[in-house]
Amino acid sequence: MDASAALLATRPEITQAVTRGAARLLAALDYAPLAEVTLPNGRRADLMALSRKGSIFIVEVKSGLEDFRTDAKWGEYLPYCDAFAFAVSPEFPRHVLPMEPGLIVADGFGGAVVRDAISSPLAPARRKALTIAFARLGALRTLRDQPGV
């Protein structure tokens, strides 16, 4: 196998690396991220993160151009967060992304905010319901991951 073939990653590998890097970035920005969070509308957020002040940030990971073009549901996340961003790999053609959401470029080691997410505060009742659901999900995942429990 030549060197260039060894550098090619599959779509799941890219998704996993970008998700890991974006989660690490969110943690470094003092957010508590969870992956694969189902929202009340049935959509699944790739990353949902809670700040110390209670703001909710959703990140949609795009593994490549095909993934972005075949998935136009990102607007359905907006009613469930204070801020929204796409996370993509360094090789992703960023010019095709809409300008409204924030933009994170990430790999398996970390990430960088390229464009800040615009803040649109949630209604207090929705924030409370989402925060409780987020806390319960985190606690249940922790319990699930405890050996012998």
N, C-alpha and C positions, 0 to 999 in steps of 0.2 A: 504494500500500500504506500502511495506517495504521501509526502508531507501535507499537501493541500487537502487530500481526502481525510486525513486524520483531524483536520480542523473543522470539518463540517459537523454540525450538531443537528439532531432531530428536533422537530417542533416541540415535543414534550420536554426535551433537555433544555431548550431555549426558554420555554415557559417556566420551568423549575428554577433556572439560574436567574432570570429576571425577577421572579417572585421573591426568591431568597435575597437578592441584592436590594430590592425595593423595601422589603421588610426590615432589613438591617439599616437602611437609610432612615426609615420611619422611627425605628428604635433610637437611632442616634439623634433624631430631632425631638426626642422625648415623647413619642407616641407609643402606645401599646398595641401592636398589630396582631390580628388573627387572620389566617388564611381561610378561604372557602366558607364565607358566611352567607347563609341564606337570608334574604330580606323578606319583609312581609308580603311583597308582591310576587314572591316565588323566584325572583332572580337571585343569582349567586354572585356575590362580590368576591373577586380574587383576593383582595386584601381590604380589611376594614380596620381602622385604627382609632383609638381613643386618646385624646390629649389629657394632660393633667387637669385642664379646665373644663373637660367634658365635650370638647368639639369632636366631631366624627368626620373622618377622612376616608374616602373610598378610593381605591386604586384598581384600575382595570388593566391587566397585563395583556399585551399584544405580542405574540411570538413572531409575527411577520406580517407582510403586506396582505397575504391571503386571509389570515386571521382577522385583520382589521376590516377588510372589505366585505367579508361574509358575516360580520357581526355588528349590526347597527343598533344594538340595544342600550348603548351607554347612557342615553338620556333617561332611561328608566331607573338609573341609580340615583339621580339628582335629588329626588324627593326624600332620600334617606341619608343624606350627609350634608355637612356644612361646607365641605370642599371635595372636589373630585379631580383626579388626574389619571392620565395614561402612564403606564410604565412600559418602556420598550428597550430592546438591546441597542448597543452602540451602532450596530449595522443597519438598524431600521431606517427606512426613508421618511424622516420626520416631517417633511414638507406636505405629506398627504393627510396628516392629522389635523382636525379642527383646531382653531386657535383659542376657543373658549376654555377648554379644560387645562389644568396644569399638566406639566410634562416632566417625567422622571426618566432618566437614562440609567439603566442598571445592568450589572452582570452578576455572576455568582458570588462576588465578594463585597459588593456595595453598590451605591448609586449616587446620583447627583440630581438636584432639582434644576432643570433647564428653564422651566417656566412655572412661576408660582400659580397655584390653584386659586381661583377667585372664591372668596368666602361668601356664602349665602346661608345665613343662620336658620337653623331648624326651629319650628314651633316648639315651645317648651314641652307640651304633652308628647309629641312625637320623639323628642330628644330623650325624655324619661323612659319611654317604652323601649326605644332602641338601646339605651344604655343598660337597662335591666336585662334585656335579651343578650346583649354582648357579654355582660358579666356572667350570666348563667352559662353561656356557651363556653367561655374560658374556663370556668370552674368545672364543668362537666368533662371537658377535654383533659384537664389536669387530673381529674379523678380516673378517667379512662386510662391515662398513661402511667398511673401508679401501679407498680407490680404488686400483686396479691390483694388488690382492693376489688 
